[in-house]
Amino acid sequence: MWGRASAGIVPGFFLSAALVGLVSWLLPGPWQSTLVAGGLVFFPVWIGVFCLAFRFRTGTRAWWAYSAVAATGLAALALLRHLQWVH
């Protein structure tokens, strides 16, 4: 149980940040206009990700899955910035 809970807290935080960041950057208009809304929606998304961590069979699987998806999401954010699709 503690393994899944810690997976929801640590890599779940970065996964939530990547999800909110991707949505904020992919919406039309400047991303600065979505900053407040993204900040408000981040906590409920993080809680949802935390709760979904308990659907995994073990804490190790939750850690691996959340870490991989969070790294992919953050890499997508970095790629968008590198390609200058967002400013």
C-alpha positions in Angstrom: 0.0 0.0 0.0 2.8 2.5 0.9 4.5 1.8 -2.4 1.4 2.7 -4.4 0.8 5.7 -2.3 4.3 7.0 -2.7 4.1 6.3 -6.5 1.0 8.5 -6.5 2.8 11.3 -4.6 6.2 11.5 -6.2 6.0 10.5 -9.9 2.3 11.3 -9.8 3.2 14.9 -9.1 5.4 15.1 -12.2 2.8 13.2 -14.3 0.1 15.7 -13.2 2.4 18.6 -14.0 3.1 17.1 -17.5 -0.6 16.6 -18.2 -1.6 20.1 -17.1 1.4 21.6 -18.9 0.6 19.8 -22.2 -3.1 20.8 -22.0 -2.1 24.4 -21.2 0.4 24.6 -24.1 -1.8 22.9 -26.7 -4.8 25.2 -26.1 -5.1 28.0 -28.7 -3.7 31.3 -27.6 -0.7 32.2 -25.4 0.0 29.7 -22.7 0.3 32.5 -20.2 -3.5 32.9 -20.3 -4.0 29.4 -19.0 -1.6 29.8 -16.1 -4.2 30.5 -13.4 -6.6 27.8 -14.7 -3.8 25.3 -14.9 -2.8 26.1 -11.3 -6.3 25.6 -10.1 -6.9 22.3 -12.0 -3.5 20.8 -11.0 -4.4 19.7 -7.5 -7.6 17.8 -8.6 -5.6 16.1 -11.4 -2.9 15.1 -8.9 -5.5 13.7 -6.5 -7.0 11.7 -9.4 -3.6 10.4 -10.4 -2.9 9.5 -6.7 -6.2 7.6 -6.5 -5.5 5.7 -9.7 -2.2 4.5 -8.3 -4.1 2.1 -6.1 -5.5 0.3 -9.2 -2.0 -1.2 -9.8 -1.3 -4.6 -8.4 2.0 -3.7 -6.7 3.8 -0.5 -5.8 6.7 -1.4 -8.1 4.4 -1.5 -11.1 2.9 1.8 -10.1 6.3 3.4 -9.8 7.5 2.1 -13.1 4.3 3.0 -15.0 4.0 6.5 -13.5 7.7 7.2 -13.9 7.7 6.2 -17.5 4.5 8.2 -18.4 5.8 11.2 -16.4 9.2 11.1 -18.2 7.4 10.8 -21.6 5.1 13.7 -20.8 8.0 15.9 -19.6 10.0 15.0 -22.7 7.0 16.0 -24.8 7.0 19.4 -23.1 10.7 19.8 -23.7 10.3 18.8 -27.3 7.5 21.3 -27.9 9.7 24.0 -26.4 12.8 22.9 -28.4 10.8 22.9 -31.7 9.5 26.4 -30.6 5.9 25.4 -31.0 5.3 27.3 -27.8 6.8 30.5 -26.7 
